[in-house]
Structures are given as structure tokens and as C-alpha cells.
Amino acid sequence: MKMMSKKDWIINLENTAAKVATLWGRETVRHILQKYGARSIEDLSPCHYSEAFDELDFMANDDRD
């Protein structure tokens, strides 16, 4: 399995965060990032990319109905 580059992680995080913001609001994205000590995706430490992505992805794919 190929490891993702920092650029790939950022792109995936940004796309997923945009979906979460549309579904749940920007405050939800901010809250998730703050849990990892970041104010933005660019501010997120690479050691937290996977965990933050997993949480955002879960929210992005959660059925609100």
C-alpha cells in the first residue's frame, strides 16, 4: 500500500472537512480540529492526520435522518 504524501492528506482533509461543514456546520469542523490542537487543517500536525481524517470522514458519512 502506498503511503499518502502530506499534500494528499491535506487535500483529503480539506474535501472531507468541506462536506462536514455543509452537513453539520463549520463549528463542528473547528471542534474536531481543536481536539488535535489545530485551528485549521494547515495547522494540524501530520501525526494527527489519520485520526482527524477518520473523525471527519465519520461525520461526513453519518446519516442525519
N, CA, C and O atoms as a printed pandas DataFrame, in Angstrom:
     atom_number atom_name residue_name chain_id  residue_number  x_coord  y_coord  z_coord
0              1         N          MET        A               1    0.836   -1.180    0.000
1              2        CA          MET        A               1    0.000    0.000    0.000
2              3         C          MET        A               1    0.882    1.244    0.000
3              4         O          MET        A               1    1.830    1.343    0.779
4              5         N          LYS        A               2    0.568    2.181   -0.868
5              6        CA          LYS        A               2    1.350    3.407   -0.990
6              7         C          LYS        A               2    0.987    4.375    0.128
7              8         O          LYS        A               2   -0.188    4.586    0.429
8              9         N          MET        A               3    2.017    4.959    0.739
9             10        CA          MET        A               3    1.773    5.966    1.779
10            11         C          MET        A               3    1.373    7.279    1.118
11            12         O          MET        A               3    1.909    7.653    0.075
12            13         N          MET        A               4    0.433    7.965    1.736
13            14        CA          MET        A               4   -0.012    9.244    1.183
14            15         C          MET        A               4    0.996   10.337    1.535
15            16         O          MET        A               4    1.600   10.333    2.607
16            17         N          SER        A               5    1.155   11.257    0.611
17            18        CA          SER        A               5    2.022   12.401    0.850
18            19         C          SER        A               5    1.270   13.424    1.705
19            20         O          SER        A               5    0.053   13.344    1.870
20            21         N          LYS        A               6    2.012   14.370    2.235
21            22        CA          LYS        A               6    1.394   15.440    3.024
22            23         C          LYS        A               6    0.348   16.173    2.179
23            24         O          LYS        A               6   -0.728   16.510    2.671
24            25         N          LYS        A               7    0.668   16.413    0.916
25            26        CA          LYS        A               7   -0.266   17.103    0.019
26            27         C          LYS        A               7   -1.552   16.297   -0.146
27            28         O          LYS        A               7   -2.643   16.868   -0.134
28            29         N          ASP        A               8   -1.437   14.980   -0.301
29            30        CA          ASP        A               8   -2.619   14.118   -0.427
30            31         C          ASP        A               8   -3.478   14.170    0.835
31            32         O          ASP        A               8   -4.703   14.263    0.761
32            33         N          TRP        A               9   -2.819   14.108    1.994
33            34        CA          TRP        A               9   -3.560   14.190    3.260
34            35         C          TRP        A               9   -4.330   15.512    3.346
35            36         O          TRP        A               9   -5.511   15.530    3.692
36            37         N          ILE        A              10   -3.654   16.603    3.031
37            38        CA          ILE        A              10   -4.288   17.926    3.117
38            39         C          ILE        A              10   -5.500   17.994    2.194
39            40         O          ILE        A              10   -6.559   18.480    2.590
40            41         N          ILE        A              11   -5.349   17.514    0.983
41            42        CA          ILE        A              11   -6.466   17.529    0.025
42            43         C          ILE        A              11   -7.639   16.714    0.562
43            44         O          ILE        A              11   -8.780   17.173    0.532
44            45         N          ASN        A              12   -7.364   15.515    1.048
45            46        CA          ASN        A              12   -8.432   14.668    1.591
46            47         C          ASN        A              12   -9.073   15.286    2.823
47            48         O          ASN        A              12  -10.294   15.249    2.973
48            49         N          LEU        A              13   -8.266   15.848    3.696
49            50        CA          LEU        A              13   -8.807   16.509    4.891
50            51         C          LEU        A              13   -9.678   17.705    4.508
51            52         O          LEU        A              13  -10.767   17.876    5.054
52            53         N          GLU        A              14   -9.206   18.530    3.575
53            54        CA          GLU        A              14   -9.978   19.702    3.150
54            55         C          GLU        A              14  -11.305   19.302    2.515
55            56         O          GLU        A              14  -12.340   19.898    2.814
56            57         N          ASN        A              15  -11.282   18.305    1.650
57            58        CA          ASN        A              15  -12.521   17.862    0.997
58            59         C          ASN        A              15  -13.510   17.301    2.007
59            60         O          ASN        A              15  -14.705   17.590    1.939
60            61         N          THR        A              16  -13.020   16.508    2.936
61            62        CA          THR        A              16  -13.896   15.915    3.941
62            63         C          THR        A              16  -14.403   16.977    4.900
63            64         O          THR        A              16  -15.571   16.949    5.289
64            65         N          ALA        A              17  -13.549   17.910    5.288
65            66        CA          ALA        A              17  -13.970   18.994    6.172
66            67         C          ALA        A              17  -15.041   19.860    5.506
67            68         O          ALA        A              17  -15.962   20.325    6.176
68            69         N          ALA        A              18  -14.929   20.077    4.205
69            70        CA          ALA        A              18  -15.936   20.865    3.493
70            71         C          ALA        A              18  -17.294   20.163    3.528
71            72         O          ALA        A              18  -18.327   20.813    3.689
72            73         N          LYS        A              19  -17.290   18.846    3.377
73            74        CA          LYS        A              19  -18.547   18.102    3.441
74            75         C          LYS        A              19  -19.138   18.167    4.845
75            76         O          LYS        A              19  -20.345   18.352    5.003
76            77         N          VAL        A              20  -18.294   18.016    5.865
77            78        CA          VAL        A              20  -18.775   18.106    7.250
78            79         C          VAL        A              20  -19.346   19.494    7.514
79            80         O          VAL        A              20  -20.395   19.621    8.145
80            81         N          ALA        A              21  -18.673   20.526    7.042
81            82        CA          ALA        A              21  -19.153   21.898    7.246
82            83         C          ALA        A              21  -20.518   22.097    6.601
83            84         O          ALA        A              21  -21.372   22.787    7.159
84            85         N          THR        A              22  -20.731   21.503    5.439
85            86        CA          THR        A              22  -22.024   21.616    4.760
86            87         C          THR        A              22  -23.116   20.888    5.537
87            88         O          THR        A              22  -24.228   21.396    5.683
88            89         N          LEU        A              23  -22.794   19.706    6.029
89            90        CA          LEU        A              23  -23.794   18.893    6.732
90            91         C          LEU        A              23  -24.019   19.320    8.173
91            92         O          LEU        A              23  -25.156   19.358    8.643
92            93         N          TRP        A              24  -22.944   19.638    8.873
93            94        CA          TRP        A              24  -23.012   19.839   10.320
94            95         C          TRP        A              24  -22.634   21.249   10.765
95            96         O          TRP        A              24  -22.895   21.624   11.908
96            97         N          GLY        A              25  -22.026   22.029    9.885
97            98        CA          GLY        A              25  -21.617   23.386   10.237
98            99         C          GLY        A              25  -20.116   23.491   10.464
99           100         O          GLY        A              25  -19.447   22.520   10.817
100          101         N          ARG        A              26  -19.619   24.680   10.255
101          102        CA          ARG        A              26  -18.177   24.928   10.402
102          103         C          ARG        A              26  -17.701   24.742   11.831
103          104         O          ARG        A              26  -16.553   24.364   12.066
104          105         N          GLU        A              27  -18.587   25.010   12.786
105          106        CA          GLU        A              27  -18.207   24.856   14.188
106          107         C          GLU        A              27  -17.840   23.405   14.508
107          108         O          GLU        A              27  -16.967   23.155   15.338
108          109         N          THR        A              28  -18.494   22.465   13.862
109          110        CA          THR        A              28  -18.175   21.052   14.063
110          111         C          THR        A              28  -16.762   20.759   13.573
111          112         O          THR        A              28  -16.001   20.060   14.242
112          113         N          VAL        A              29  -16.416   21.285   12.421
113          114        CA          VAL        A              29  -15.055   21.103   11.888
114          115         C          VAL        A              29  -14.045   21.742   12.841
115          116         O          VAL        A              29  -13.018   21.139   13.155
116          117         N          ARG        A              30  -14.334   22.958   13.299
117          118        CA          ARG        A              30  -13.424   23.640   14.233
118          119         C          ARG        A              30  -13.224   22.821   15.498
119          120         O          ARG        A              30  -12.103   22.686   15.990
120          121         N          HIS        A              31  -14.312   22.277   16.018
121          122        CA          HIS        A              31  -14.236   21.476   17.241
122          123         C          HIS        A              31  -13.339   20.246   17.039
123          124         O          HIS        A              31  -12.508   19.934   17.892
124          125         N          ILE        A              32  -13.508   19.563   15.928
125          126        CA          ILE        A              32  -12.685   18.378   15.655
126          127         C          ILE        A              32  -11.216   18.769   15.554
127          128         O          ILE        A              32  -10.359   18.106   16.139
128          129         N          LEU        A              33  -10.915   19.831   14.822
129          130        CA          LEU        A              33   -9.526   20.262   14.678
130          131         C          LEU        A              33   -8.938   20.695   16.020
131          132         O          LEU        A              33   -7.778   20.401   16.309
132          133         N          GLN        A              34   -9.720   21.386   16.835
133          134        CA          GLN        A              34   -9.240   21.844   18.142
134          135         C          GLN        A              34   -8.869   20.681   19.049
135          136         O          GLN        A              34   -7.965   20.800   19.876
136          137         N          LYS        A              35   -9.563   19.554   18.897
137          138        CA          LYS        A              35   -9.227   18.370   19.688
138          139         C          LYS        A              35   -7.792   17.926   19.434
139          140         O          LYS        A              35   -7.171   17.289   20.285
140          141         N          TYR        A              36   -7.270   18.266   18.259
141          142        CA          TYR        A              36   -5.916   17.889   17.878
142          143         C          TYR        A              36   -4.962   19.087   17.919
143          144         O          TYR        A              36   -3.877   19.048   17.338
144          145         N          GLY        A              37   -5.375   20.139   18.605
145          146        CA          GLY        A              37   -4.517   21.304   18.808
146          147         C          GLY        A              37   -4.332   22.176   17.584
147          148         O          GLY        A              37   -3.324   22.875   17.473
148          149         N          ALA        A              38   -5.286   22.149   16.661
149          150        CA          ALA        A              38   -5.151   22.917   15.417
150          151         C          ALA        A              38   -6.317   23.894   15.247
151          152         O          ALA        A              38   -7.431   23.644   15.707
152          153         N          ARG        A              39   -6.039   24.982   14.593
153          154        CA          ARG        A              39   -7.072   25.967   14.242
154          155         C          ARG        A              39   -7.531   25.804   12.805
155          156         O          ARG        A              39   -8.596   26.285   12.418
156          157         N          SER        A              40   -6.710   25.118   12.018
157          158        CA          SER        A              40   -7.022   24.884   10.614
158          159         C          SER        A              40   -6.362   23.582   10.188
159          160         O          SER        A              40   -5.551   23.017   10.923
160          161         N          ILE        A              41   -6.707   23.116    9.014
161          162        CA          ILE        A              41   -6.089   21.894    8.511
162          163         C          ILE        A              41   -4.589   22.106    8.295
163          164         O          ILE        A              41   -3.792   21.207    8.562
164          165         N          GLU        A              42   -4.210   23.270    7.820
165          166        CA          GLU        A              42   -2.799   23.566    7.599
166          167         C          GLU        A              42   -2.018   23.579    8.906
167          168         O          GLU        A              42   -0.815   23.320    8.917
168          169         N          ASP        A              43   -2.697   23.878   10.002
169          170        CA          ASP        A              43   -2.093   23.959   11.330
170          171         C          ASP        A              43   -2.029   22.580   12.002
171          172         O          ASP        A              43   -1.363   22.422   13.025
172          173         N          LEU        A              44   -2.708   21.599   11.440
173          174        CA          LEU        A              44   -2.774   20.264   12.014
174          175         C          LEU        A              44   -1.436   19.543   11.886
175          176         O          LEU        A              44   -0.829   19.531   10.815
176          177         N          SER        A              45   -0.989   18.951   12.966
177          178        CA          SER        A              45    0.261   18.197   12.941
178          179         C          SER        A              45    0.075   16.924   12.116
179          180         O          SER        A              45   -0.946   16.247   12.240
180          181         N          PRO        A              46    1.054   16.600   11.278
181          182        CA          PRO        A              46    0.941   15.384   10.468
182          183         C          PRO        A              46    0.697   14.116   11.293
183          184         O          PRO        A              46    0.120   13.156   10.781
184          185         N          CYS        A              47    1.120   14.096   12.537
185          186        CA          CYS        A              47    0.901   12.904   13.358
186          187         C          CYS        A              47   -0.575   12.704   13.693
187          188         O          CYS        A              47   -0.969   11.637   14.163
188          189         N          HIS        A              48   -1.394   13.740   13.449
189          190        CA          HIS        A              48   -2.833   13.656   13.724
190          191         C          HIS        A              48   -3.688   13.555   12.462
191          192         O          HIS        A              48   -4.915   13.508   12.552
192          193         N          TYR        A              49   -3.062   13.521   11.304
193          194        CA          TYR        A              49   -3.829   13.472   10.053
194          195         C          TYR        A              49   -4.819   12.306   10.041
195          196         O          TYR        A              49   -5.999   12.489    9.743
196          197         N          SER        A              50   -4.340   11.135   10.360
197          198        CA          SER        A              50   -5.179    9.941   10.273
198          199         C          SER        A              50   -6.368   10.015   11.222
199          200         O          SER        A              50   -7.498    9.738   10.822
200          201         N          GLU        A              51   -6.123   10.384   12.471
201          202        CA          GLU        A              51   -7.203   10.455   13.452
202          203         C          GLU        A              51   -8.220   11.527   13.093
203          204         O          GLU        A              51   -9.427   11.296   13.173
204          205         N          ALA        A              52   -7.731   12.705   12.696
205          206        CA          ALA        A              52   -8.640   13.799   12.327
206          207         C          ALA        A              52   -9.444   13.417   11.089
207          208         O          ALA        A              52  -10.645   13.680   11.019
208          209         N          PHE        A              53   -8.779   12.795   10.109
209          210        CA          PHE        A              53   -9.498   12.373    8.916
210          211         C          PHE        A              53  -10.575   11.352    9.260
211          212         O          PHE        A              53  -11.705   11.453    8.781
212          213         N          ASP        A              54  -10.230   10.374   10.087
213          214        CA          ASP        A              54  -11.212    9.349   10.461
214          215         C          ASP        A              54  -12.440    9.976   11.110
215          216         O          ASP        A              54  -13.570    9.592   10.809
216          217         N          GLU        A              55  -12.222   10.926   11.989
217          218        CA          GLU        A              55  -13.347   11.575   12.664
218          219         C          GLU        A              55  -14.176   12.414   11.691
219          220         O          GLU        A              55  -15.406   12.369   11.718
220          221         N          LEU        A              56  -13.504   13.174   10.837
221          222        CA          LEU        A              56  -14.221   13.971    9.839
222          223         C          LEU        A              56  -14.972   13.076    8.866
223          224         O          LEU        A              56  -16.116   13.359    8.510
224          225         N          ASP        A              57  -14.329   11.998    8.437
225          226        CA          ASP        A              57  -14.956   11.081    7.493
226          227         C          ASP        A              57  -16.202   10.432    8.110
227          228         O          ASP        A              57  -17.216   10.263    7.433
228          229         N          PHE        A              58  -16.122   10.076    9.372
229          230        CA          PHE        A              58  -17.282    9.511   10.057
230          231         C          PHE        A              58  -18.436   10.508   10.047
231          232         O          PHE        A              58  -19.576   10.149    9.753
232          233         N          MET        A              59  -18.129   11.763   10.372
233          234        CA          MET        A              59  -19.173   12.799   10.387
234          235         C          MET        A              59  -19.710   13.053    8.979
235          236         O          MET        A              59  -20.910   13.264    8.807
236          237         N          ALA        A              60  -18.850   13.035    7.990
237          238        CA          ALA        A              60  -19.261   13.304    6.614
238          239         C          ALA        A              60  -20.184   12.214    6.077
239          240         O          ALA        A              60  -21.034   12.469    5.224
240          241         N          ASN        A              61  -20.006   11.010    6.584
241          242        CA          ASN        A              61  -20.800    9.892    6.084
242          243         C          ASN        A              61  -21.910    9.452    7.035
243          244         O          ASN        A              61  -22.582    8.449    6.796
244          245         N          ASP        A              62  -22.094   10.204    8.104
245          246        CA          ASP        A              62  -23.147    9.900    9.065
246          247         C          ASP        A              62  -24.491   10.332    8.481
247          248         O          ASP        A              62  -24.634   11.452    7.992
248          249         N          ASP        A              63  -25.443    9.459    8.537
249          250        CA          ASP        A              63  -26.781    9.764    8.023
250          251         C          ASP        A              63  -27.576   10.501    9.094
251          252         O          ASP        A              63  -27.885    9.938   10.144
252          253         N          ARG        A              64  -27.899   11.743    8.829
253          254        CA          ARG        A              64  -28.603   12.583    9.812
254          255         C          ARG        A              64  -30.072   12.235    9.919
255          256         O          ARG        A              64  -30.717   12.672   10.873
256          257         N          ASP        A              65  -30.629   11.485    9.012
257          258        CA          ASP        A              65  -32.060   11.197    9.051
258          259         C          ASP        A              65  -32.393   10.067    9.965
259          260         O          ASP        A              65  -33.563    9.708   10.102
